[in-house]
Amino acid sequence: MTRRHADPVEVRGTGDRPTHFLWRDRIYAVREVLGHWKESGPWWEEARRAGAPGGAGRSLPVAEAPPMTALGRCIRTEREVWRVEASPGRTFAAGVYDLSLDPEAGRWTLTRTAD
């Protein structure tokens, strides 16, 4: 079963690879890195603002609008995602976890779990 989260986590690693993370007062050891990619967004908001097909030219309330540059272009935030297999100990079954790094803020978030 897959679950979505938005929980802050503390991540430790060697080089640029996570080796451990602290989530809900438990230390998880990364057994294997299953994937690593970068995501950027919110491209869909930019298309909606420009009136692209499917966007119907609607505008969003200010509270929901993405950050914009002085020229009115959408700022696309990037984050790195690491999909790892990890467990809170040797005797526990491993699960799959998505750890997301916001490089600008230097914050890690657990965004998805699968068991």
C-alpha positions in Angstrom: 0.0 0.0 0.0 1.3 3.5 -0.9 0.7 6.4 1.4 1.5 10.1 0.9 3.2 12.2 3.6 4.6 15.7 4.1 6.7 14.9 7.2 9.9 16.6 7.9 12.8 14.2 8.3 16.5 14.5 9.2 18.7 12.7 6.7 22.3 11.7 6.9 24.5 10.4 4.1 27.8 9.9 2.5 28.5 12.1 -0.5 25.2 12.9 -2.1 23.4 9.6 -1.1 21.2 9.2 2.0 22.3 6.4 4.3 20.0 7.0 7.3 16.9 9.1 8.1 15.1 10.0 11.3 11.3 9.7 11.0 8.8 9.6 13.9 11.6 9.2 16.5 13.0 6.1 14.7 16.3 5.8 12.7 15.9 4.1 9.4 18.9 2.6 7.7 18.9 2.8 3.9 19.5 -0.6 2.4 19.4 0.4 -1.2 18.8 3.5 -3.4 16.1 2.5 -5.9 16.0 5.8 -7.8 17.0 9.4 -7.8 15.5 12.2 -9.9 14.7 15.9 -9.9 11.2 17.4 -10.0 10.3 20.9 -10.9 6.9 22.6 -10.7 4.4 24.1 -10.8 4.5 24.1 -14.6 0.7 23.4 -14.7 0.0 26.8 -13.0 2.1 28.6 -15.6 0.1 27.0 -18.4 -3.2 27.8 -16.8 -2.2 31.4 -16.4 -1.2 31.7 -20.0 -4.6 30.3 -21.1 -3.1 27.2 -22.6 -5.5 24.4 -23.7 -7.2 23.0 -20.7 -6.4 26.0 -18.7 -9.4 28.1 -19.9 -7.4 31.2 -19.0 -8.6 31.1 -15.4 -6.6 32.8 -12.8 -6.0 31.6 -9.3 -6.7 33.5 -6.1 -3.6 35.2 -4.8 -3.2 32.8 -1.9 -3.0 29.8 -4.4 -0.8 31.5 -7.0 2.8 30.3 -7.4 5.7 32.7 -6.9 6.3 34.9 -9.9 9.4 36.8 -11.2 9.3 40.6 -11.8 8.5 39.8 -15.5 5.5 37.7 -14.5 7.0 34.3 -15.1 6.4 31.4 -12.8 9.3 30.5 -10.6 9.7 26.7 -11.0 10.9 25.2 -7.8 13.1 22.2 -8.0 13.5 19.3 -5.6 15.5 16.2 -5.5 13.8 12.9 -4.8 15.5 9.8 -3.5 13.5 6.5 -3.6 15.1 4.2 -1.0 14.5 0.8 0.5 15.0 1.2 4.3 14.1 -0.3 7.6 14.2 0.8 11.2 16.3 -2.2 12.2 17.7 -5.5 10.9 14.8 -7.5 12.1 12.1 -5.3 10.6 10.8 -5.7 7.1 12.1 -3.1 4.6 9.8 -0.6 3.0 10.1 1.9 0.2 10.4 5.6 1.1 10.6 8.8 -1.1 12.8 11.4 0.5 12.6 14.9 -1.0 15.2 17.5 -0.6 14.4 21.2 -1.1 18.0 22.4 -2.0 17.2 26.1 -1.5 15.8 25.6 2.0 18.1 22.7 2.8 15.1 20.7 4.2 14.2 17.1 3.7 10.7 15.7 3.6 9.3 12.2 3.6 6.7 12.4 0.8 5.7 8.7 0.2 5.9 5.3 1.8 5.1 1.9 0.4 5.1 -1.4 2.1 
